[in-house]
Amino acid sequence: MKYIIAGRTGRGKDRLIHRLTTVYGWKFAKSSTTRPRRSETDDSYHFLTKDQAAAIPESEKIFRTQIGENEYFMTKDEQDNHNAFVLTPDGIEQLIQNLPDECFCIVYLMADTEAAREHAIKRGDPELEAKRFDARSKDEDAVFSQFEKDIKNNKIDSKRVLVIRFTNNFEESFLEDAAATLNLAERFFPNIEQIIIDLIRTGAINTDSNGDPQVLFDDEPTSITKTQLALYMYRKVLNKDWPSVTELLLRWLTLPDLTIHAAPAPNLLPNRKAIIQKTLEHPPFNDILQTHPSRQEPNLAEHIDQWIDGQHGFQTGLQDLINCFISDYLVQKLKGGAS
């Protein structure tokens, strides 16, 4: 899974990236640019002179775009060694084309234009920053306007790409919530993929003749990859479609004793019961699963929905849900981190 931060100038990309890197340890690929630094501490790009940029072979440059007089590009080495990016719409399109077997989460930051301009002016000299903001906004307007139309009209491949839109109000709580949501997504995908592998190996998910899972798109069975199914399920999480989410988790919870799970990995538990028992020791599952021993999916979905909405709020509840249920137990067992 590749994560892409995008948005018009002044929408908070640099601050979100800073929080993801400093609080959660994310490592972003950096584009190179010939634009000047906005401040002495600005490290959001590899800043090059025009001569330095010209010295890099064209064959090594990808996601190349021109905004005003400034060139932006990334090297192939940066692309291959990172999973998180900050890109322009042109760069996003090129990355998706370059990696046809990959899935993507695009985080699109939005904000009121006047609020963004006012916030940008505070970066330094007000007159100079205002001129920079106005010039860059004019230069990038056409490409971002088209990108926003594509998002609105669902022209982005929904099987491979998830778009999460955040509206920045320039309060510190926005950065905290946005960064926590993205870090949750980053933890969610590898864990849910492993559960999907379990379910496919035991025949609990419908597959095609090649062993790829099938889901309904426009009421038609469609074959997708395991990563695409994980993306599909996270979209259900964001939309709070708990019946679909809990159906998948319940299928995994109620699997019979399993010994073929991730067979090459050492130190695996011989069955599912120990994981279930560990899970039951922690809220909210202790209450939910004990209350509904029949594990009837509609009741469980209702209880999870009530718990998340009523006790801690959506974000905190979902963090606990994924961490308790998947991260802390399944991943530890797979990596031999707990007995």
N, C-alpha and C positions, 0 to 999 in steps of 0.2 A: 504494500500500500504506500502510495506517495501522497504527501500532504503539501498543498500549495496555498500560500497566503497571497491574496490579490486585493486591489482596491485603488481608487483614485488617490491622487496626492493628498496628504494631510489627513488621511482617514484612520491613522493609528497603527499602521503595519509595523513600523520599527519598534514601538512600545510593546506590542503583542509578542513580537519575536523575542524581544529582550526578556520578557517574563517567561516565555516558554523555555528559553535557554538557561536562565539563571535559577528559576524555581524548579523546573521539571527536567532539566538536562538535555533538552532537544539540541540537535546539531543541524544547522541549516547549510545547504549549499549556498554559496554566494555568487551572484552575478558580478561581472566586472562592468565598470562604467567610466566614461570620460567626464561625467558631470562633477562639479566641485563638491567637497564635503559641506554638509549643512552646519557642522560644528566640529570642534577639535576631537570630540568623542564619537563622531559618526563612524561606525564600522559596519554599516549595513551592506556595503559592497566592497569589492576590491577596486580601489580608486586608482585609475591609470591616467597618464597623460595621453594625448592623441598619438604621439609617437610610440609609446609603449603598447597601446592597443593595436596600432598598425603592424607592430613587429610580431604579433601572434598570428600564426598561419590561419588562413581562412578555413581550412579543413578542420581545425580544432575548435571553431566557434559554432555554438548552437544557440537557439533562442535569440537570435540577433534582431534587434529593433532599433529604430532611430526616433528619438523624441526631441524635437527641436534640433539643436546643434550637437546633442549628446548621443553617443552610441552606448547601447546596452547589449551584453551577450554573456553567455556562460561557456566554460570549457567542457569538453566531453568528460574529463576526469572528475570535475565537480558533480556532474549528473550521475555518473556511475557509482559514486561513493557516498551519496546522501539520499535520505528519504523525505526531506523537508525542504521546500523551496519558497522563494518569494519571486513572483513572475508577473510580467505584463500579460494581457490577453493573447498577444502574438506568441509569447513564450509558452503559455499554457497549451495552446493548440499544437505547437511543435513538440512539446514534451509528450503529449498524449499520442501523437503520431509516431514518435520515436520508440515508444514502449507499448506495442500493441497487446502484450499479454499482461499488462499491469492495470491495477485499479487506482483511482484517484479520489481524494477528498479535497475539493476546492473551498477554501474559506474566504468568502468575499465580504470585505469590510465596507460598510456604507456609513454616511453621516450627512447631516444638513450642511450644505455648501458654506453658508455664512459661518456656522459654528466651526467647521474645519478650517476656514480661512483665519478666523480669530485665533484659533489654537495654534496654527502654523506661524502666525506673526510673533508669537511669544518665544519662538526658537532663538531669536537674535534681534538684530536691528529691525524695528518694525517696518520701516519703509522698504528696506532691501528684501525682507522676507515676504512682504506683500507683493512686490514685483515678481519674485520667484514663484510664489503660489499662483498668481494670475497667469503668468506665462506658461507654466507647466500645465495648468488646468486647460488652457486653450489648446496646447499642443496635443494633449492626450484625449481630448473630449471625443473625437470621432471613434477611436478604437474602443474606448470604454463604453460609449453609448451603444455600439453594435453588440458588444459582449453582454451588456445588461439586457438588450432585446433578446439575445439568444437564450439567456437564462429564463427570462419571463415566458418565452414561447416554447420552452422545453426542447430546444434544439441541441442540447448537450446529451451525449450518449448516457442514458440512465443506467445501463447495465454495468458500465465501467466507472462512472463518475457520479459522485455525490457532491452537491453544492450546498454548503451551509452559509446562510447570510446573517451577518451580525450588524446591528445598527449601533455605532459608537456614540455614546452621550458624553464622552470625555470625562467620565468619573472613574475613579480608581476601581470601583466595584465591577465596572464593565470588563476591564482587563482581567480581573481575578476570575470572573465567571467564564469569559471566553477561553482563557487559557486552561481552566479546569475541564471545560467541555472537550477541548481538543485533546488534552492529555488522556481523558477517559476514552475517547475514540481510538487513540493510539494503543491503549492497553486492550481495548475490546476486540479488535480485529484478529490478532493472532490467537487469542483464547477461543473465540467463537469458531474460528476456522478449525481448531483442534476438535471441538465438539462436533462440528459438521463431519469431519473425517470419521469419528466414532460412529455416527449415525449412518453414514454411507456404508461402512464396512459391515454393519449389522443389518443392512437392508431397511433401516427405519426411515430413510429418505428415498423418494423415487429418483431413479437415475436413468440415463439413456444407455444405449449399447456400449458406449465408451466409458461408462462409469461416472459421467459428469451429472451433477444434480439438476433436477428440472423444477422450474417454478412457473407460475402463470403470469404472463405478460399479455395484457389485452385479451384475457380469457383463453389464451393459447399456451399449451405446454412448451416451454422454451428451455433449452439446455444452456447452462452457464457454468463457470468455473467455481471452485470452492471459495475463492476470494470474492468473486462476484456475489455469491450467496451470502457471505459475511457482510458485504456492502448492502445487500438487499435487506438483511436483518437489522443493520444499524439504522437504515432509513425508517424501518418500522419502530425502532426505539425512539428516534427523534419525533416521530408522529404519534407516539404513545399508543401504538397499536399493540396493546398487551396480549390480546388473544393469540396473535401470530408469534410474538416473542415467547410467551410462556408455553405455547405448543411445542416449540423447538426444544426449550429447556426441559420440559417434562418428558419428552421422548428420550432425552439423554439420561435424566434422573432415573427413569424406570426401565432402563436397559437391563437385561439379565446379566449375570456374572460374565465378565468379559476378560479374555486373556489375550486376544489378538491385537488389542489397542496399542498402536505405536510400537509394534513388535521389536524393532531394532533398538529401542531405547532401554537402558538398564534401570534397575531399581523401581520398577513399576509395581503399583499395587495389583494383586491378582484379580480384584473385582471392584465393582462400583460401590459396594455397600459401605466400605470404609470412608469413601469420599462423602457419600450421603450422610453418614453418621457425623462426620466432622462438620458438614454444612449445617446439620440440624442443631448443633450446639450454639450457633450464632444467630442473632436476630437479623432480619425479620423472619428468617425461614423456620426458626424454632416454633414461632406462633403460627405461621401460615401452614406449614406442612403437618404439624401436629393437629391443627384444627381441621384439616381436610385430609385425613389418611387415605381417602379414596383417590386423592389427587385429580379431582375433576377439574379440567382446565378452565371452564368459565368462572368457577368459584375462586380458583387461585388467581386468575387474572384480575378479578374484582378486588381481592384482598391486596395484591401488590399495588394496584392503582390507588386504593384508599391509603395504604401505608405511605406511599411516596408523596401523594398530594397532601396528606393530613399531618404527618409527623415531622418531616424534615424539609419538605419541599422537593421539587423534581430533581435538581442537580445533586444534592447531597444523597437523596435516596437512591438514585441511579448509581452513584459512585459506590455506595455500600453494596448495592445489589450485585454489581459486576465484580467488585473486589472480593466480597465474601464468597460468592457463588462460583466464580471462575478463577480469578487470578491467584488468590491465596492458597487454593487447594489443588486445582487441576494442574496449573503450571508447576507448582512445587513438586508434585508427584512425577510429572513428565521429566523434570530436570534433576530428579533425585535429591531435591533440597530438603525433604522432610520424610520422616519414617512413618 
